Amino acid sequence: MTNNMNTLTLQKMRYLVAVADTGSVTGAAKALFVSQPSLTKTIHEVEDELGFLLYKRTARGITTTHKGEEFLAYARQVLEQAELLQGKFLQKQSGKRLFAISSQHYSFAVRAFADLIREHEDDLYDFSFRETETYGIIEDVAEMRSALGILYLNEFNEDVLRKIFRERDCVFTEIIEAKPHVFLSRDHPLADRPYVRLKELQAYPYLFYDQGRHNSFFFSEEMFSTEEHGRKVRVSDRATLFNLLVGIKGYTVCSGVHDFELTNPKIVAIPLKHKGSMRIGYLTHRNRNLGPLSLSFIESLKRYARCGE
């Protein structure tokens, strides 16, 4: 092992992050327009320099080690700051504003993200909004792929999720507490009710978001995930869920905090007569400072969350 850490350049960090993102040396080499032997050599040099392996090599490709995840999380933050420095002080045209969000399926979060894009319409930028599974949100923030993660806590999932947050150096900040609602199509037999009860919904298909390989009740995006549902339909995206709500007269449990301009006009939110609430907020990494893009997004998020109640 060498002690000459000044050879860990920005270029090498870009290479290492690309390998993690693509899951293979071959894929990263193609994306980076470098030869595979050269990239492999760089990996070995850095691993020797660090004194630990960054990746586990398997027949299926490459995955990061625990130490590798920690290293790459900080490497991503260094690269992000380097891009900002180049764009602001060196006037390099390649300097872009970098920002990524991971979120559960909330239309008001999309609205806040759209505001952020409009604020920087004259800048060069590389922004990402990833609607994904709950565990994926935590992973993205923990590994600093995303600056913020948008999700909720309630009495059922809080102990489990907060334990994971602590283990992954993440911090949750609440922005709003919402009472449970259900999304129904406007022509649903229960759509004209002032409120509905879960037992009245049992005759209809229950739609919910797939949580991938982490399909534990604790990671469910919908409240009351442990309740018995005779007919269940698992989906992965918001558009499909809304279309099915209309097409099969199904229902899903939601926060009721939504943006009417971005929600299907054929969908209504009806209060659900049941105990409990959803505390929606944002997840951050303990060792990552909130930059101006994060702060601007959070302000918009708070505004639209209050308006959507």
Secondary structure, 3 states (H helix, E strand, C coil): CCCCHHHCCHHHHHHHHHHHHHCCHHHHHHHHCCCHHHHHHHHHHHHHHHCCCCEEEECCEEEECHHHHHHHHHHHHHHHHHHHHHHHHCCCCCCCEEEEEEECCCHHHHHHHHHHHHHCCCCCEEEEEEECCHHHHHHHHHCCCCCEEEEEECCCCHHHHHHHHHHCCEEEEEEEEECCEEEEECCCCCCCCCCECHHHHCCCCEEEECCCCCCCHHHCCCCCCCCCCCCEEEECCHHHHHHHHHHCCCEEEECCCCCCCCCCCCEEEEEECCCCCEEEEEEEECCCCCCHHHHHHHHHHHHHHHHCC
